[in-house]
Amino acid sequence: MPSPTYYVSTPIYYVNDAPHLGHAYTTVAGDVLTRWHRQRGEKVWYLTGTDEHGQKIMRTAEANGVTPQQWCDKLVGEAWQPLWEHLNIANDDFIRTTEKRHTDRVQEFVQDLYDKGEIYKGGYEGPYCVGCEEYKLPGDLIKSDDGTELCAIHKKPVELLKEENYFFKLSEYGPKLLEFYEANPGFIQPESARNEVLNFVRQGLQDLSISRSTFDWGVPVPWDTKHVIYVWVDALLNYATAVGYGADQARFDEIFPADVHLVGKDILRFHAIIWPAMLMANGLPVPGKVAANGWLMVGGEKMSKSNLTGIKPQDLTSHFGVDAYRWYFLRAIAFGQDGSFSWEDFTARYTSELANDYGNLASRVAAMVGKYFGGELPASSADGDAEKAVQEGLAKAVAEADRRIGDELDFQGGILAVFDFVKQVNGYLTEQEPWKVAKDESAEGRARLATILYTAAESLRGVAVLLNPVMPETSQKLWESLGAEAALDALDGRRVQEAGGWGQLAPGAKVTKGAVLFPRLEEKPA
């Protein structure tokens, strides 16, 4: 049964370095999704955080001459949390895997598995990628020109490790997982990701090494403290520990399991195979959906620090603005597919769609209401076919955007539905030519002008509601410009599914022309 709370999580991000565009892409997507559901009137919980254990963190800290905890504290406090604030991420919690509320519960969870006979002691030898914190199968490796085996993701040599470990009986859960996937075809998205997981599980699963004994930066195995819990087992449990597992049963029951886990496709197997198997083994409910986004590409390479293609989000927000940043990646890239970023594409879309189509529409409407009606929104008289077409266009945009973003995680499709309506309103003004109608000072002419401008303003009211989850600061500016803050109520309280109801802006509302929503871009900084 679904919980009463719509629960969305991002991956918890590894703090071996500062965040780049790829991290922010997933986090912004989660923020838009949860803001959308809040504006549906639903109770929402949005979780993000940082993954702070493991060999990679330990080595990074050593290379910088500090302890692992000091390194994590520095990166979280100076890079990760400030970035989410900068990008206007409205997360409800930020979990760190070094927190006691997490580590104690991780030990309890693993102890329960051990007591149930789901964990046994053994040994393992194989190629290990420190960057992925994962033992690699032969199909996961590529060879360099000199024959060295490399991780296919990080393009770095793997290490041959041999150590005594504890193992989770993952191999026993293959049939159960396949049965679950069959009964829940929407559990893994997109379809290409689902097919990858199905094929992998059908080949047969190996038992999972859930401890490491060659280093000590991790959560100790409770029955054998010479071992630390495998960082991925530790990390996956954040989705449970952050919402009260083992500490607050009522809260846990209200929120868990997650409705949507947003993940990068490179960590799909952990979330779609290992995580549900662990939950099944401990008798806990399985998440509703694991949605894998594609990679952001620069010059044909996955964006990452190790590939020297990591770009700081601030490099873009300082030029385009935070709201345009939030909009661009979800509009330009179909969620679930790989997408290439380029400065030129961002600039072109900003100028064409944000500045010319949307921003210019808002400026024109406010200016004309100010010029022809003293800044007071006029009452509409008889609506003709042109006005009814606009009204129908808004209702269609609302229904399509709500379905695509709220239900299907098709951010691009939902945003395009709204901007198609923006184009429709621009076309309506071009056809109706209110600047010419204004020359007719008869009662009929004034009434017609009032109808045209009310139609345009009311359309913008609907657009402000629909784009609020995507561009909250800009939408608030537009909301206030339309006089809606005083005439209606707070924008965050407006229901997206009700945005298409016509006639919500009251005549007499004070319409003001504020600052330009999307200023002209200066020359690209060097």
Disulfide bonds with the S-S distance in Angstrom:
none
